[in-house]
Amino acid sequence: MKKGFSLVELLAVIVILGLIVLISIPIVNNSINKAKEEAREVQIEEIIKAAKKYAIKNSYILPEVGGTYSHIEVQTLIDENYIDTDKIIDPVTETELTGCISICYKCSEVEYEYEFKTSCQG
């Protein structure tokens, strides 16, 4: 009697391993994409925090009338050292994250609303 595995047994193991890989690749890819999205959201939260600090020191830029907007460019926050890097890389697109923070005064809530936008228009 020979010791070892038959060709059929080896093929069965290879097929099972292949199925496991096929099932796990989309799960891993989804996890990576979700982590990139979460990292981007954290970056945007940090940009908004920097914009709030900038707005406190430069209060003249804040809108005083409800429904009006002001904008702070991300590059301004970098230039003024509110963000400690030369550029911010978007983990999702792997390009430089640019844009601005839009500030709106909400009369009904007596507070400012900060929102990240990829374009400073409007």
Disulfide bonds with the S-S distance in Angstrom:
none
